[in-house]
């Protein structure tokens, strides 16, 4: 069996206060991308997760372990993950892989949504990858109509960036908003995204509050953002907790053209469009 695990793009990320459970409130528009990991699941003598390029435990392994704890009776599985989503890049690749495995057991194990929320803030939204307004710490997911046309150019960093480190830096910098402001922003996002418009029709809302924290840790991200600006991006921002820089363009043709025009140091640019299959 072959599964797809789409990358997740935060078209915006508004940061709120830290909750008693240690996670932060957020309000965000999540959009799955055509960039996706490929996962092959086959029968085996014992459960095994193989993911070249990812050292140590990963969320997919944790998802499989939790499914077994909850009584999933499928025969032992060999799970081979071909990573196409850059690791620790702010694109939700690990969460997407975990969610893909959880989908396999959705009709056989109770409480899959609870398992997803326990695994990580980005996992619940990836159970049904679709354009959505996301709240809570990521566990509150409100699907929205498929957005109008746009495409993205992704410039991954030379090495990954820890999400926990970025949130800690955001706390140190005293970034974030109170819940009243956060909820007012969520209403604006719901209205803007609820009509099927392209995100480029509401660029003033495409803000990432974590961008400043990511830049504080990795100042070189500023160069990638500037390169996207110079290539004609309508919007350039940090993806999630970084370090990937993202430029948004009118369509895939414009994105391809911009990627080709980038300086040689950005030769690893990735062009992607919104994932529209449900």
Buried (B, 14 or more C-beta within 10 A) or exposed (E): EEBBBBBBBBBBBBBBEBEEEEBBBBBBBBBBBBBBBBBEBEEEEEBBBEBEEBEEEBBBBBBBEBBBEBEBEBEEBBBBBBBBBBBBBBBBBBBBBBBBBBBBBEEEBEEBBEBBBBBBBBBBBBBBBBBBBBBBBBBBBBEBEBBEEBBBBBBBBEEBBEBEBBBEBBBEEEBBBEEEEBBEBBEEBBEBBEEEBBBBEBBEBBBBBBBBBBBBBBEEBEBBBEBBBBBBBBBBBBBBBBBBBBBBBBBBEBBBBBBEEBEEEBEEBBBBBBBEEE
